């Protein structure tokens, strides 16, 4: 779970930033998710 804290927090942060910048909640959430993917939020677990 500790490995997921940084990507999730970055997704929330970028979601807020893009929502404010674009004046659109939907676009902000979508761009925040894209940044979350960039930071490795949805990486597959390799054991």
C-alpha positions as CSV (number, residue, x, y, z in Angstrom):
1,X,0.0,0.0,0.0
2,X,2.9,2.4,0.7
3,X,4.0,2.1,-2.9
4,X,0.6,3.4,-4.1
5,X,0.5,6.6,-1.8
6,X,2.7,8.7,-4.1
7,X,0.9,7.9,-7.4
8,X,-2.5,8.4,-5.8
9,X,-1.5,11.7,-4.3
10,X,0.0,12.9,-7.6
11,X,-3.2,11.9,-9.4
12,X,-5.3,14.0,-6.9
13,X,-2.9,16.9,-7.1
14,X,-2.8,17.0,-10.9
15,X,-6.6,16.5,-11.0
16,X,-7.1,19.6,-8.9
17,X,-4.5,21.6,-10.9
18,X,-6.0,20.7,-14.2
19,X,-9.5,21.3,-13.0
20,X,-8.6,24.8,-11.9
21,X,-6.6,25.5,-15.0
22,X,-9.2,24.3,-17.5
23,X,-12.3,25.4,-15.6
24,X,-13.8,22.0,-16.2
25,X,-14.2,19.2,-13.7
26,X,-14.4,16.4,-16.2
27,X,-11.3,17.5,-18.1
28,X,-9.4,18.0,-14.9
29,X,-10.3,14.5,-13.7
30,X,-9.3,12.9,-17.0
31,X,-6.0,14.8,-17.1
32,X,-5.3,13.9,-13.5
33,X,-5.8,10.2,-14.3
34,X,-3.5,10.6,-17.3
35,X,-0.8,12.0,-14.9
36,X,-1.5,9.1,-12.5
37,X,-0.8,6.7,-15.3
38,X,2.4,8.5,-16.0
39,X,3.5,8.2,-12.4
40,X,2.8,4.5,-12.4
41,X,-0.6,4.3,-10.6
42,X,-1.8,1.4,-12.8
43,X,1.4,-0.6,-13.0
44,X,0.9,-4.3,-12.9
45,X,2.3,-6.1,-9.9
46,X,5.2,-8.3,-10.8
47,X,6.4,-10.8,-8.3
